[in-house]
Amino acid sequence: MSMSRYSPQELAARLRSGLLSFPVTHFTPDLRFDEAGYRDHLSWLSEHPVAGLFAAGGTGEGFSLTGEEIDRVVRAAVGEVGGRVPVIAPATGGTATAVAQARAAEAAGADGVLLMPPYLTEAGQDGLVEHVSAVCAATGLGVIVYSRANAVLTDRAVERLAARNPTFVGLKDGVGDIENLTRVYAAVGERLAYIGGLPTAETFALPLLQLGVSTYSSAIFNFLPEFALAFYADVRAQDHAAVYRRIREFIVPYLDIRDRTKGYAVSIVKAGLAAVGRPAGPVRPPLQNLTDAELAELTQLIGKISPRIA
Ligand SMILES: O=C([O-])C(=O)C[C@H](O)[C@@H](O)C(=O)[O-]
């Protein structure tokens, strides 16, 4: 039975109404889930006008959590901010696992499901349609599909899925293919909410807006919520000068640090939290923490913009 506060359509409307974020998952020094730290972080994030929080997503190192831990993280998020901010829970792995996780998300009181690409294997479009449809059929919650990596959906597949599954309400894009996004929007338009989800989503926010991607998930929101919200407001106002000023002053130097090691798109967010005095603990392997020198560089960069982030 759905305990969600939103119908799938209400969820989609809510998500498109503002900026989204993927909270990091806090770990203790010996890499156990730090529930108290995580809850405190979500409580702080929810003091800002965020339109949805995706628990245990990519930035939340969902790929490094066991199924039981994912359930704990989702329940902690719902317990802390449920009712104030929509909480979206992940469904991962093969179809059976993803279906079980979608059901667990609903039982935990989450407001929606983010369906991640299946594990390891490549797949054809017909198979992906079956995979997504099985998850949509397993839950009354709104489902957002993360189109990325081994699960990039074509316009035709999206059209079939939208016709077949009323609870399929959102597409999160992790590819940024202009032709594909144009085809998808031409096929189903506002039937879906579109969420920009490329690593460091701010980089792509302004051009993707033109393609119908009206919101995005900001990892930076974790440690610089005011900056992330101001950036989003500039994007929505299509204030090119302001967007490019922020990209020049912060995003580009941030990307320069991020690009030094694979996986840093996530590690740098935890480093950012350390830099602003809200440490979230280390990342789990296979990710690596930033070096001390890189953390110092990031701290200096944040210090340069934070006096005038508004
Ligand atoms: O799974 C994830 O964490 C994402 O893809 C969302 C990120 O927040 C991404 O959009 C970013 O790095 O800004």
The ligand as an SDF file (V2000), in Angstrom:
LIG
                    3D

 13 12  0  0  0  0  0  0  0  0999 V2000
   23.1160    9.9810   -9.2430 O   0  0  0  0  0  0  0  0  0  0  0  0
   23.5100   11.1180   -8.9350 C   0  0  0  0  0  0  0  0  0  0  0  0
   23.9430   11.4300   -7.8100 O   0  0  0  0  0  0  0  0  0  0  0  0
   23.4130   12.1310   -9.9880 C   0  0  0  0  0  0  0  0  0  0  0  0
   23.5500   11.8270  -11.1150 O   0  0  0  0  0  0  0  0  0  0  0  0
   23.0880   13.4970   -9.6700 C   0  0  0  0  0  0  0  0  0  0  0  0
   24.2530   14.3940   -9.4500 C   0  0  0  0  0  0  0  0  0  0  0  0
   23.8400   15.2540   -8.4430 O   0  0  0  0  0  0  0  0  0  0  0  0
   24.6750   15.1490  -10.6990 C   0  0  0  0  0  0  0  0  0  0  0  0
   23.5690   15.6560  -11.3350 O   0  0  0  0  0  0  0  0  0  0  0  0
   25.6640   16.2290  -10.3080 C   0  0  0  0  0  0  0  0  0  0  0  0
   26.8390   15.8330  -10.0900 O   0  0  0  0  0  0  0  0  0  0  0  0
   25.3030   17.3790  -10.2200 O   0  0  0  0  0  0  0  0  0  0  0  0
  1  2  2  0
  2  3  1  0
  2  4  1  0
  4  5  2  0
  4  6  1  0
  6  7  1  0
  7  8  1  0
  7  9  1  0
  9 10  1  0
  9 11  1  0
 11 12  2  0
 11 13  1  0
M  CHG  2   3  -1  13  -1
M  END
$$$$
